[in-house]
């Protein structure tokens, strides 16, 4: 498929065992350890984390690239760290 885009993942974090609002905190800390332009893959649980984490990271100015359903009750969120103001 020509429209399928693959991303080079720089780091991965699994926060499926964490509950909101700690999910966002863990994702943010992991993202802050990367350099601008690098991509973090975040594995998170269905429900609040899938809604809140992407929104919160986008509000922080980062680029949400993809949210993929892993078909097991979890999702993988790809986020590119952007430069801080």
Secondary structure, 3 states (H helix, E strand, C coil): CCCCCCCCCCEEEECCCCCCCHHHHHHHHHHHCCCCCCEEEEEEECCHHHHHHHHHHHHCCCEEEEEEECCCCEEEEEEECCCCC
